[in-house]
Amino acid sequence: MTDPLAPDPREGPLRRASLARHTRETQIDGSLLIEGTGQAEIVTGMPFFDHLLDQVCRHGLLDLSLRAEGDLAVDWHHTVEDTGLLLGSLLDAALGDRAGINRYGFFYAPLDEALARVVIDLSGRPFLVYDLPADRGERVRDFDLDLLEDFFQALTQKGRFTMHLHLLSGRNSHHKAEAVFKAFARALRVAVARDPRQSGVPSTKGTL
């Protein structure tokens, strides 16, 4: 059965990008294929973060290869934020002029007691509304959930899109974070999909 949410590579050329971000704090290399099957090769040095990024691939049907080496001995912030910057840049580059895409996508994702809602507009305008209630210093093993806001802020900036992210319920820290990433993946999957009736850029301005 054909998945109605999956981008159809027969409708146009494959959308892909390969980029690197190397600074004195991090060295990150990545490649992204939008018309993927959910294949992920991700190494950031933070196992829980790898797990969350893997959710984006599996549920967004993206193929992503990403390897990050950062100053984790100093703090995890630099690597998490720079990963968001690179992933956003990959998405922006792969989308090109954004002609023919749905542009908008939204999804509700539950994980047991946790429920997340993400709404995306691939508008070309970076903006993030972030509502993931977490206690100060809340962690999953060594991973501080505060870092997720920095990741999504960087992602929307370089990806040039608007996103409203809301955790509607949740108790378990792992479930809360994973529900958010699954909702993001599914919303993105809808937004990047090609609409066969849309030949141009989906904007009255003629550009995104």
N, C-alpha and C positions, 0 to 999 in steps of 0.2 A: 504494500500500500504506500502511495506517495505521501510524504509528510508535507502538508500545506504550508508549514512554517519554514521549510528548508529552502534556501536559495537554490535555484535551478541553473547549473552551469551552462545548460543549453541555451539560455536566454541571453548570453553575452559572454565576453571573455572572463577568465578567472581573475579574481581580484586578490592580489597578493602584494606583500612588501617585505623587505629585509632592511634592517637598520641597526645601528650601534650607538650607544651613548657611553662615552668614556670620560670620566673626570678623575680628579685626585681622590675622590671618595668612593666611586663605583665604576665598574666596567661591566656593561650590560650589552649583550648581543641577542637579537631576536628576529624571527621571521614569522609572518602571519599569512594564512590563507583563509579568506572568508568562506569560500565554497569548500569547506572541509568536511570531515566526518567525526570530528571530536578528538583528534589525535593530539596528545600533549607530551612534550619533552621539556620539563620545567625544573630548573635547579636554581634556587635563590639562597640556599643555606638556612632557610627557615621552613621547616617541614609543614607547619600548619598553613603558612602562606602559600606554599606549593599546592597544598590540598585545595585551597580556595580557588586558586587560578585554574587548577585542573577542572573544577566545577564549571568555570566559564567556558572552557573548551567543550566539555562533554555535553552540556545543555545548550550551548550556543552553536554547536556544530562548527566550531572553528578549529583549524589546525594551527597550533602554536609551538614553536621551538624557542625557548628563552633560557639563557644562562646568565646569572648575575653573580658577580663577586664584589662584595662591598666591605666597608669597614665595620663589620658586625661587632668587633671587639670594642668599638667606641659606642655604637648605638645601632639599632635596627632601622631608625627613621630614614636615613639617607637611602638605604637600599630599597625600602618599601616605596618611598616617594619617587625615586628615580625609575623604578620598575613601572609605576603608573605613568610617568612621563614617556617612557619608551613605548609602552603598550598603546597609549593614546596616539603617539606619533605613527605607529604602525597602522592603526585603524584609519587614521586620517589619510595616510598615503595610499592605503589599499582601496579606499572608497573613491579616490580621485575626485571628479567634479560632482559626484553624488547623483548623477542623472539616473532616472528610472527606479530609484529606491522608494520603499514605503515611507521612509523618513521617520515616522512615528512608530513607537512600540511600547506596550505595557504588559506587565505580567504580575500576578500574585503567586507566590511560592510558599507553601507550608513545609515545615519540617517538624513533625510532632506538634509540640505546643507553640512553636515559633511560626509567625506569619509575616512575610515581607511583601511590599509592593514597590515596584520600580516603574517609572514612566520616563521614556526617552524621546527626545526630539533631536535628530541629527541636523540641527539648524545652522551649523557653522558658528554659533554663538556659545562660548563656554559659560556654563552656569550650573551650580550644584546646590540643591536643597537636600540637606543630609539630616536625617532623624533616626539615628540608631541609639536609643537610650542605653547607656552603659555606665556602670559605676566607675569612678576614677580608679585607674589602675587595674581594671578588669582584664583578666588574661585567660588564654587557653594555652596551658603549659607555659612556655616562655614568651608567647606572642601577646603583646598589648593591643587590645581592641581599639584603643585611641588611634592607632596607626592606620586603621581602615579609612578614616575620614581623609587623612593626608593622601592615601592612595587614590581614592575616588576624586579628590580635588585635582590632583595632578593629571589623572586620566581624562577628566572632562576638559581641562585646559588645553592639553595637547591634541585631544580627539576632536575638539571644537564641537561639543554638543551640550545640550541642556539635559539634566537628569534630576528627577525628584525621587528620592530614596527614603522610604519610610519602613521602619520595623513596627508592625501593628501590635504584635504580642510576642512574648518569649520569656523564658526563664533560664534555660541552659545556654551558656556563653557560646559553645560550639554550634548549637542549633541556630542561634540568632545570626551569627556571622555567615553560616552556610546558607541559610534561607535567603539572606540578602544577595549573596553571590549567584545563587540559582535564579532568583528573580531578575537580576541584572542580565544574566546570560540569555534568558528567554526573551526579555524585552528587546535586547540588542538583536537577537536572531530575527525578530519580526521587523525591526526598523531597517536593517541592512538588506532585507530580502527585496528582490526586484519585483516590481509590479508590471506585468506585460502591457498594461494599458497606459503606463506612464513612460513616455519616450524621453521627456526632457527633465530638467531639474524641478522637483516638486516645490516651487516657490513662485509667488507672483513677482518677486524681484528678478527672477531668472538666474539666481546664483545662490549657493549655500556656502 
